[in-house]
């Protein structure tokens, strides 16, 4: 299932058609033109086929924080059955991707995206879906790797070592 969400009809239609052209079924597409409609559709889509991902083509940066808050609320209430894979389709995606809002999206389509970009985002969604991830990918920081030197020493002492003397 795919929700195309944008208050600009031309932008919404362009993102929808791009995904249909690479094989997404037209009848799997739902378009919404307001944040209120988007939140209603996300709630309705929870009753959909849980064996299939829910993709959100989001053209409005302002709506992304509401989506993120809704997902967190649903997770805490154990009511989240289908987390949306959120793709930024805004013409300002480069700016959004470089801002703090980048954490609210899983993928970004460039301003003048083509079929390769759409296919890439679908492949990324497929990989995300296979891992059943509910959070956007975050690269581990150096602190995650090197935060506790003692734990590294413990790991080394636990491993079998060959003496090459």
C-alpha positions in Angstrom: 0.0 0.0 0.0 1.2 3.5 -0.9 0.0 6.8 0.5 1.0 9.9 -1.6 0.7 12.9 0.7 1.2 16.5 -0.5 -1.0 19.6 -0.5 0.1 20.3 -4.1 -1.9 18.1 -6.5 0.7 18.2 -9.3 3.5 17.1 -6.9 1.3 14.3 -5.5 0.4 13.1 -9.0 4.0 13.2 -10.2 5.3 11.1 -7.3 2.3 8.6 -7.7 2.9 8.2 -11.4 6.7 7.7 -11.0 6.0 4.8 -8.7 3.2 3.4 -11.0 5.7 3.5 -13.9 8.1 1.2 -12.1 5.4 -1.3 -11.3 3.5 -0.2 -8.2 -0.2 -1.0 -8.8 -2.4 2.1 -9.2 -5.1 0.5 -7.1 -2.6 0.2 -4.2 -2.2 4.1 -4.2 -4.1 6.4 -2.0 -3.6 10.2 -2.2 -4.2 12.7 0.5 -4.0 16.4 0.4 -4.0 17.4 4.1 -2.2 16.4 7.3 -5.5 15.4 8.8 -6.3 13.1 5.9 -2.8 11.6 6.1 -3.2 10.8 9.8 -6.7 9.2 9.1 -5.2 7.1 6.2 -2.3 5.9 8.4 -4.8 4.7 11.0 -7.0 3.0 8.4 -4.0 1.3 6.8 -3.2 -0.4 10.1 -6.0 -2.9 9.3 -4.4 -3.7 5.9 -2.2 -6.6 4.9 0.5 -6.9 7.5 2.6 -9.0 5.1 3.1 -6.0 2.8 5.0 -2.8 3.6 3.2 0.6 3.9 5.0 3.3 1.9 4.4 7.0 2.5 5.4 9.3 -0.3 5.6 12.5 1.7 6.0 15.9 0.0 5.5 18.1 3.1 8.3 18.3 5.6 5.9 19.9 8.1 3.8 16.7 8.2 6.8 14.4 8.9 7.0 15.2 12.6 3.3 14.4 13.1 3.8 11.1 11.4 6.8 10.3 13.6 4.9 11.2 16.7 2.0 9.1 15.7 4.3 6.1 15.0 5.9 6.5 18.4 2.5 6.7 20.1 1.3 3.6 18.3 4.4 1.7 19.3 4.1 2.6 22.9 0.4 1.6 22.9 1.4 -1.6 21.1 -1.1 -0.7 18.3 1.4 -0.2 15.5 0.8 -3.0 13.0 2.3 -1.4 9.9 5.0 1.2 10.3 5.3 3.4 7.2 8.4 3.6 5.2 8.6 7.3 4.7 10.1 8.7 1.4 10.6 12.4 1.0 9.3 13.5 -2.3 9.5 17.3 -1.7 11.2 19.5 -4.3 13.2 20.7 -1.3 14.5 17.2 -0.5 18.1 18.2 -0.7 17.6 20.9 2.0 15.4 18.6 4.1 18.0 15.8 3.9 20.7 18.2 5.2 18.5 19.5 8.1 17.4 17.9 11.4 14.3 16.7 9.7 16.3 14.0 7.9 15.7 11.8 10.8 12.0 11.7 10.0 12.5 10.1 6.6 13.9 6.7 5.5 14.7 7.8 2.0 14.9 11.0 -0.1 14.1 11.4 -3.8 16.1 14.2 -5.5 14.3 17.2 -6.9 14.4 15.9 -10.4 14.1 12.2 -9.6 13.8 9.5 -12.3 13.0 5.8 -12.5 16.4 4.8 -11.1 15.8 6.9 -8.0 12.3 5.4 -7.6 13.6 1.9 -8.0 16.4 2.6 -5.5 13.9 3.8 -2.9 11.7 0.7 -3.5 14.8 -1.6 -3.1 15.7 0.3 0.1 12.2 -0.3 1.3 12.4 -3.9 0.5 15.6 -4.3 2.5 14.1 -2.3 5.4 11.0 -4.5 5.3 13.0 -7.7 5.4 14.6 -6.6 8.6 11.2 -5.3 9.9 12.9 -2.1 11.0 10.6 0.6 12.5 13.3 3.2 12.8 15.1 5.1 10.0 18.6 3.8 9.5 21.2 5.6 11.6 24.9 5.1 11.2 26.6 4.0 14.4 28.7 6.8 15.9 32.3 6.4 16.9 31.1 6.4 20.5 29.1 3.2 19.8 32.3 1.5 18.7 34.8 3.0 21.2 32.8 4.1 24.2 34.1 1.5 26.7 37.7 0.3 26.3 37.2 -2.3 29.0 34.6 -4.1 27.0 37.0 -4.4 24.1 39.6 -5.9 26.4 37.1 -8.4 27.8 36.1 -9.4 24.2 39.7 -10.0 23.3 40.4 -12.1 26.4 37.3 -14.2 25.7 38.4 -15.1 22.2 40.6 -18.0 21.4 44.0 -16.8 20.3 46.7 -18.7 18.4 50.3 -18.2 19.5 52.4 -17.8 16.5 55.7 -18.0 18.4 
